[in-house]
Amino acid sequence: MASARKTLITGSATFVVGLALWLIFTPSNVGVVLMVIGGLEAMYGGYKSVRGGDVT
């Protein structure tokens, strides 16, 4: 299982890439989907770091 920090960083990076795609290609739904996935992953990483350990 990935560490909480790695999950948080990966989710944040995915969110930023999705935001960039959404801003560059305005009608693109891919950017919005990546932003949602990245935001959820970042929140999960934050939850894991607060909880203290890997959550299954």
C-alpha positions in Angstrom: 0.0 0.0 0.0 1.3 3.4 -0.8 2.3 5.8 1.9 -0.1 8.6 2.8 2.4 11.3 1.6 2.8 9.6 -1.8 -1.0 9.3 -2.2 -1.5 13.0 -1.3 1.2 14.1 -3.7 -0.1 11.9 -6.5 -3.7 13.1 -6.0 -2.5 16.8 -5.9 -0.5 16.3 -9.2 -3.5 14.6 -10.9 -5.7 17.5 -9.8 -3.3 20.1 -11.2 -3.0 18.2 -14.5 -6.8 18.0 -14.7 -7.1 21.8 -14.0 -4.5 22.6 -16.7 -6.4 20.4 -19.2 -9.7 22.1 -18.3 -8.2 25.6 -18.7 -6.5 24.8 -22.0 -9.3 22.8 -23.6 -12.4 24.6 -22.3 -15.0 22.1 -23.6 -13.0 19.1 -22.4 -14.6 16.9 -19.8 -11.3 15.0 -19.4 -9.9 17.8 -17.3 -12.9 17.8 -15.0 -12.7 14.1 -14.5 -9.0 14.2 -13.7 -9.7 17.1 -11.2 -12.3 15.0 -9.5 -10.2 11.9 -9.3 -7.2 13.9 -8.2 -9.2 15.7 -5.5 -10.6 12.4 -4.2 -7.1 10.8 -4.1 -5.6 13.9 -2.3 -8.4 13.8 0.3 -7.8 10.0 0.8 -4.1 10.8 1.3 -4.9 13.5 3.8 -7.2 11.0 5.6 -4.5 8.4 5.7 -1.9 10.9 7.1 -4.3 12.1 9.8 -5.4 8.5 10.7 -1.7 7.5 11.0 -1.0 4.4 9.0 -2.2 2.5 6.0 -6.0 2.1 5.7 -7.2 -0.9 3.8 
